[in-house]
Amino acid sequence: MTNEVAESSPDHIEQSLAEFLESTPPNQPVHINELSTNELVTSHGWVDTFNTPEIQLHCPEEPCNGVRFFRCIDAKRVIHDNTPLNIYSTYQCSNCQKYRKTFALTITQDLHEHSGWIYKYGEAPVFGPPTPSRLVKLVGPDRENFLKGRRCENQGLGIGAFTYYRRVVENQKNRILNEIIKVSEKIGAPEQKINALKAAQNEDQFSKSLEMAKDALPESLLINGHSPVKLLHRVLSDGIHNLSDEQCLEYAASIRVVLGELSEKLGQALKDEATLTQAVAKLLGSKP
């Protein structure tokens, strides 16, 4: 980060370097108290080197599939006062030792201090909490559009995120309704509600389709007592014409959360039904 950017940020954010790497989105200048440490480097003598704390990130690899400790695998980076340094910093999961996260950074150390400014241009894989596998499966062919919306949301681009998420729901409306119908049939929902869902599936007009399906969901799929289809209908039917970018960002996040919760409830409902079926079959096959 350049001194000009630093000077234009009087109300800067103070964080630890670990917090910055773990939870700060790209394109935000942050002042770090412990940006560097003084170390003896064979080829340089005693110098200030970029601090590389242990951090905690989500690891999607099969042995992990959760939050794990990550350690930096780079060689030591020498820092000079008031001299911006552009680097890639790579961290590796300490558990599976396979999954890696790379940060693109600019660091500028304060004069005669170990503190300084840091700026994150981006990271790979992209910043943000992992997308649940059930949600990826639910949106199916629109996975890439959903991930584009997720990237827009991470970067604070509200209109972009909202537009992508709306496109996903609109394109995969029938796929989502089909999963709801599967659960409804498995748990023996009233035929009237199942027919309403099937009629909604056959309706080409997106808004009208959601309107038809909003009250037909089984109770096990409700979110805090509300139909997720009704919640989506309320925000998606009016579009974004009268919304600010900030409002779009808030609504986009809500759409993602509701879709995620719906995907989890669909998966859990089918799993519970399968477990119950196995239990009944086991008992029927047992000897008195």
Secondary structure, 3 states (H helix, E strand, C coil): CCHHHHHCCCCCEEECHHHHHHHCCCCCCEEECCCEEEEEECCCEEEEEECCCCEEEEECCCCCCEEEEEEECCCCCECCECCCEEEEEEEEECCCCCCEEEEEEEEEECCCCCCEEEEEEEEECCCCCCCCHHHHHHHHHHHHHHHHHHHHHHCCCHHHHHHHHHHHHHHCHHHHHHHHHHHHHHCCCCHHHHHHHHHHHHCCCHHHHHHHHCCCCCHHHCECCECHHHHHHHHHCCCCCCCCHHHHHHHHHHHHHHHHHHHHHHHHHHHHHHHHHHHHHHHHCCCC
